[in-house]
């Protein structure tokens, strides 16, 4: 856009030309060969292309994955041309139009039961307050007291946190689960103690509907569920009934079983996107409006070092979901593996690099332990990406 403006193109012209400057590679999975042949012919006719498996032209194989290759304008024109085509292409037409609209969206508002929070005009920071004795980043220290947790939350707000995420059950690999009553015993006094003192929204990090309901009643506004509301069958109803916002994270398995090794993915990003898309659909079906949903790709949860690096590198692909993106890379083991730093609390520089890449990839919210340092990373990265700086 800046180049078009510098050339002197008028505003309507800029909007018209921009789709011709953006190139996309879009994966379509398990497409019937007859449909794949139509797709390739139509894309070629528009000056784009489509990659298909050998044997597609002769239909000697039943189906193929397809990679659409073209500019945004070409793909939108393609979507229009296949709208009345057979072999299920009518559905694909609508899906492509919707996904492209999602990808280009920049203005989001996260609605909670108490406020509407703009997302997209700058990266937001979520501070982590773990009221657990076995947090992966805690360095083996004893569980912090209620007063310590309250003081930490207030200090994080002062340092620049836009949200405070409070958790009472560790999600580190191999962690033992705790009962709802124990979890509530840990988190409710903290949430109660912050009422009237904290100006930013509180998020409750839990997979339990009972904990979510009580925490929201005490003042929490967001439910951060790492199971994406699959861990408790009534979680969706609780989120819907309370009016809370929800963070849906990608995770296969449960934390305490992940010490046996990461999951092997045939197509990592495609599986993450498909999973989160399904969970968004489930949330919407339960009465949770789209403006109450954030998504999290689940960095570090049952994924290899290479998987986690790929998620950060390809984060922008999640934009097609049409929801704000939260990323949690802070102090995680893949950073230690790459940098050779064993102690989680000493992974500050690696975390900063991963955060920068995440913000450049489209993260709207970053979840971190070191708020003051992250706030400076965010300011610098936003200034680079958005060109907004006033001396």
C-alpha positions in Angstrom: 0.0 0.0 0.0 2.9 2.4 0.8 4.4 1.8 -2.6 1.2 2.5 -4.4 0.8 5.7 -2.4 4.3 6.7 -3.2 3.7 6.2 -6.9 0.7 8.6 -6.6 -2.1 6.1 -7.2 -5.4 7.5 -6.0 -7.2 5.8 -3.1 -9.7 3.9 -5.2 -6.9 2.7 -7.4 -4.9 1.5 -4.5 -7.8 -0.7 -3.2 -8.3 -2.0 -6.8 -4.7 -2.9 -7.3 -3.8 -4.3 -3.9 -5.5 -7.8 -4.5 -3.3 -8.1 -7.6 -0.2 -7.7 -5.5 -1.0 -10.4 -2.9 -0.1 -13.9 -3.8 -1.6 -17.0 -2.1 -0.9 -20.7 -2.0 -4.1 -22.4 -0.7 -4.2 -26.1 0.1 -7.4 -28.0 -0.6 -7.4 -31.5 0.7 -8.9 -34.7 -0.7 -10.5 -33.3 -3.8 -12.3 -35.6 -6.2 -10.2 -35.9 -9.4 -13.0 -34.6 -11.7 -13.3 -31.5 -9.5 -9.5 -31.1 -9.4 -9.3 -31.1 -13.2 -12.0 -28.3 -13.3 -10.0 -26.3 -10.7 -6.8 -26.6 -12.6 -8.4 -25.5 -15.9 -10.1 -22.5 -14.4 -7.0 -21.4 -12.5 -4.9 -21.6 -15.7 -7.5 -19.7 -17.6 -7.1 -16.8 -15.1 -3.3 -16.8 -15.2 -2.9 -18.7 -12.0 -2.3 -22.5 -11.5 -3.1 -25.5 -9.4 -0.8 -28.2 -8.3 -2.3 -31.7 -8.4 -1.1 -35.3 -8.0 0.1 -37.4 -10.9 -2.8 -39.4 -12.2 -5.4 -36.6 -11.7 -5.8 -35.7 -15.4 -6.7 -39.3 -16.3 -8.6 -39.9 -13.0 -6.6 -43.0 -12.3 -6.6 -42.0 -8.7 -9.9 -41.2 -6.8 -8.8 -37.9 -5.2 -5.9 -35.5 -4.8 -4.8 -32.6 -2.6 -4.7 -29.4 -4.6 -2.6 -26.3 -4.1 -4.2 -23.2 -5.6 -1.6 -20.6 -6.7 -2.6 -17.1 -7.6 -3.2 -13.6 -6.5 -6.1 -12.6 -4.3 -7.8 -11.2 -7.4 -7.3 -14.4 -9.4 -8.6 -16.6 -6.6 -11.7 -14.4 -6.0 -12.4 -14.5 -9.8 -11.9 -18.3 -9.6 -14.4 -18.6 -6.8 -16.9 -16.7 -8.9 -16.4 -18.9 -11.9 -16.9 -22.2 -10.0 -20.0 -21.0 -8.2 -22.3 -23.1 -10.5 -19.9 -25.9 -11.2 -20.6 -29.5 -10.2 -18.6 -31.9 -8.0 -19.1 -29.9 -4.8 -17.4 -26.8 -6.2 -20.3 -24.5 -5.2 -19.4 -25.1 -1.6 -15.7 -24.4 -2.3 -16.6 -21.1 -4.0 -18.3 -19.8 -0.8 -15.5 -21.2 1.4 -12.8 -19.5 -0.5 -14.6 -16.1 -0.6 -15.1 -16.3 3.2 -11.6 -17.4 4.0 -10.0 -14.6 1.9 -12.3 -12.1 3.6 -11.1 -13.4 7.0 -7.4 -13.3 5.9 -7.6 -9.6 5.1 -9.5 -8.6 8.2 -7.5 -6.4 10.6 -10.2 -4.9 12.9 -11.4 -7.2 15.7 -13.3 -6.5 18.9 -13.3 -9.0 21.7 -16.5 -8.8 23.7 -16.7 -10.0 27.3 -19.6 -9.7 29.6 -18.3 -6.3 30.8 -16.5 -4.6 27.9 -15.5 -4.6 24.3 -11.7 -4.7 23.7 -10.3 -3.5 20.3 -7.8 -6.0 18.8 -5.8 -5.2 15.7 -4.7 -1.7 16.3 -1.7 -2.9 18.3 -0.5 -6.1 19.9 -1.9 -6.8 23.4 0.0 -8.4 26.2 -1.4 -11.1 28.5 0.5 -11.6 31.8 0.7 -15.1 33.3 -0.1 -15.7 37.0 0.3 -19.4 37.9 -1.0 -20.3 41.4 0.4 -23.8 41.2 3.3 -25.6 42.9 4.5 -27.2 39.6 4.4 -24.6 36.9 7.0 -25.4 34.2 8.5 -21.9 34.5 8.5 -21.7 38.3 12.0 -23.2 38.8 10.8 -25.6 41.4 9.7 -22.9 43.9 6.8 -23.4 46.2 3.4 -22.2 45.2 3.0 -18.5 45.5 0.6 -17.2 48.1 -2.6 -15.4 47.4 -1.0 -12.1 48.3 2.0 -12.7 46.1 -0.3 -13.6 43.2 -2.3 -10.4 43.7 0.9 -8.3 43.9 2.2 -10.0 40.7 -1.0 -9.3 38.8 -1.0 -5.7 39.8 2.7 -5.3 38.9 2.1 -6.9 35.5 -0.7 -4.4 34.8 1.7 -1.6 35.8 4.3 -3.0 33.5 2.0 -2.9 30.5 -0.2 -6.1 30.6 -3.6 -5.7 28.9 -4.9 -9.0 30.3 -4.0 -11.1 33.4 -4.4 -14.9 32.9 -4.8 -16.7 36.3 -4.4 -20.5 36.5 -4.6 -23.0 39.3 -3.6 -26.2 37.5 -0.3 -26.8 35.8 -0.5 -27.8 32.1 3.2 -28.8 31.8 3.8 -32.3 30.3 3.4 -35.0 33.0 1.6 -32.7 35.4 -0.9 -34.3 37.8 -4.5 -33.1 37.6 -6.2 -31.4 40.5 -9.8 -31.4 41.6 -12.2 -28.5 40.8 -12.4 -27.7 44.5 -8.6 -27.5 44.8 -8.3 -25.3 41.7 -11.0 -23.0 43.0 -9.3 -22.8 46.4 -6.2 -21.5 44.5 -7.7 -19.0 42.1 -10.8 -17.6 43.6 -9.0 -15.7 46.4 -6.8 -14.1 43.8 -9.6 -13.0 41.6 -11.6 -11.7 44.6 -8.5 -9.8 45.8 -8.1 -8.1 42.4 -11.7 -6.9 42.3 -11.8 -3.1 42.2 -8.0 -2.9 42.0 -7.2 -4.3 38.6 -8.2 -2.2 35.5 -7.6 -4.9 32.9 -9.6 -8.1 32.2 -8.9 -11.3 34.1 -8.7 -14.6 32.2 -9.2 -17.9 34.0 -7.0 -20.6 32.7 -9.0 -23.8 33.2 -10.5 -26.8 31.5 -13.2 -27.3 34.1 -16.7 -25.8 33.7 -17.3 -25.5 37.4 -14.1 -23.5 37.8 -14.9 -21.3 34.8 -18.4 -20.5 36.2 -17.2 -19.6 39.7 -14.3 -17.6 38.3 -16.5 -15.5 36.0 -19.0 -14.9 38.8 -16.0 -13.6 40.9 -14.9 -11.2 38.2 -13.1 -13.1 35.4 -14.1 -12.1 31.9 -12.3 -14.6 29.7 -12.1 -18.4 29.8 -8.8 -19.7 28.5 -9.5 -23.4 27.9 -6.5 -25.3 26.5 -8.8 -28.2 25.6 -10.9 -25.8 23.4 -14.0 -26.9 25.4 -13.5 -30.6 24.8 -12.3 -31.4 28.3 -15.6 -30.7 30.0 -18.9 -31.4 28.2 -20.7 -28.4 29.8 -17.9 -25.9 29.3 -19.5 -24.4 26.2 -22.8 -24.0 28.0 -21.1 -22.2 30.8 -19.2 -19.8 28.5 -22.4 -19.2 26.6 -24.5 -18.5 29.7 -22.0 -16.3 31.5 -21.2 -14.1 28.5 -17.5 -14.6 28.9 -15.1 -14.6 26.0 -13.2 -17.8 25.3 -9.8 -18.8 24.0 -9.8 -22.0 22.0 -6.5 -23.7 21.9 -5.3 -26.5 19.6 -4.2 -29.6 21.6 -4.4 -33.3 21.0 -4.3 -35.4 24.1 -4.1 -34.1 27.7 -1.1 -32.5 29.3 -0.2 -35.2 31.8 0.1 -37.8 28.9 2.3 -35.7 26.7 5.5 -36.8 28.4 5.3 -40.0 26.3 6.2 -37.9 23.2 4.7 -35.5 20.7 2.0 -36.3 18.2 3.1 -36.9 14.6 1.2 -34.7 12.2 0.8 -35.4 8.5 0.1 -31.8 7.8 0.6 -29.7 10.9 -1.0 -26.3 10.0 -3.8 -27.9 8.0 -4.7 -30.0 11.1 -4.5 -27.1 13.5 -6.7 -24.9 11.2 -9.2 -27.7 10.7 -9.4 -28.4 14.5 -9.8 -24.8 15.4 -12.4 -24.2 12.7 -14.4 -27.2 14.1 -14.2 -25.8 17.6 -15.3 -22.3 16.4 -18.3 -24.0 14.7 -19.1 -25.8 18.0 -18.9 -22.6 20.0 -21.1 -20.8 17.6 -23.6 -23.6 17.7 -23.7 -23.2 21.5 -24.6 -19.6 21.3 -21.1 -18.1 21.7 -20.8 -15.1 19.3 -17.8 -14.8 17.0 -16.7 -11.6 18.7 -16.3 -13.6 21.9 -13.7 -16.1 20.5 -9.9 -16.0 20.2 -7.8 -18.9 18.9 -4.4 -20.2 20.1 -2.4 -22.7 18.0 -1.1 -24.4 21.1 2.7 -23.9 20.8 4.4 -26.5 23.0 1.5 -28.8 23.5 2.3 -32.2 22.1 4.5 -30.8 19.3 8.1 -31.2 18.3 10.7 -28.4 18.3 10.3 -28.3 14.5 6.5 -28.2 14.8 6.7 -25.2 17.2 9.1 -23.4 14.9 6.8 -24.0 12.0 3.7 -22.7 13.9 5.5 -19.4 14.6 6.9 -19.2 11.1 3.5 -19.9 9.5 1.3 -18.2 12.0 -0.3 -15.9 9.4 -2.1 -19.0 8.0 -4.4 -18.9 11.0 -5.9 -15.6 9.7 -8.3 -17.5 7.5 -10.2 -18.6 10.7 -11.5 -15.0 11.1 -10.7 -14.8 14.8 -8.1 -12.9 16.8 -4.9 -15.0 17.4 -3.3 -15.5 20.8 0.2 -17.0 21.0 2.0 -18.4 24.0 5.7 -19.0 23.4 7.0 -17.6 26.6 9.9 -19.6 28.2 8.8 -22.8 26.4 11.1 -25.8 26.0 11.5 -25.5 22.2 13.2 -22.1 22.9 15.6 -23.9 25.3 16.3 -26.6 22.8 17.2 -24.1 20.1 19.2 -21.7 22.3 20.7 -24.3 24.6 19.3 -22.6 27.7 18.0 -25.1 30.2 16.4 -22.9 32.9 13.0 -21.6 31.7 13.5 -18.2 33.5 16.6 -17.6 31.5 15.0 -18.0 28.1 14.3 -14.2 27.8 16.1 -13.5 24.6 14.8 -16.6 22.8 11.3 -15.7 23.9 11.7 -12.2 22.6 12.7 -13.5 19.2 9.8 -15.9 19.0 7.4 -13.1 20.1 8.7 -10.8 17.4 8.2 -13.4 14.8 4.7 -14.1 16.1 3.7 -10.5 16.0 5.0 -10.2 12.5 2.9 -13.2 11.6 -0.3 -11.7 12.9 -0.6 -12.4 16.6 -3.1 -10.1 18.3 -2.3 -11.1 21.9 0.9 -12.6 23.3 0.8 -14.5 26.6 4.0 -14.1 28.6 5.6 -14.3 32.0 8.0 -11.3 31.6 5.6 -8.5 31.0 7.9 -5.4 31.2 10.4 -6.9 28.7 7.6 -8.1 26.4 5.9 -4.6 26.4 9.1 -3.2 25.0 9.4 -6.0 22.4 5.8 -5.3 21.4 6.3 -1.5 21.1 9.3 -2.0 18.8 7.8 -4.7 16.6 4.5 -2.8 16.2 6.5 0.3 15.3 8.3 -1.7 12.6 5.2 -3.5 11.3 2.7 -0.6 11.4 5.0 2.3 10.8 3.5 4.1 13.8 5.9 6.2 15.9 5.5 9.7 17.2 8.5 11.2 18.9 
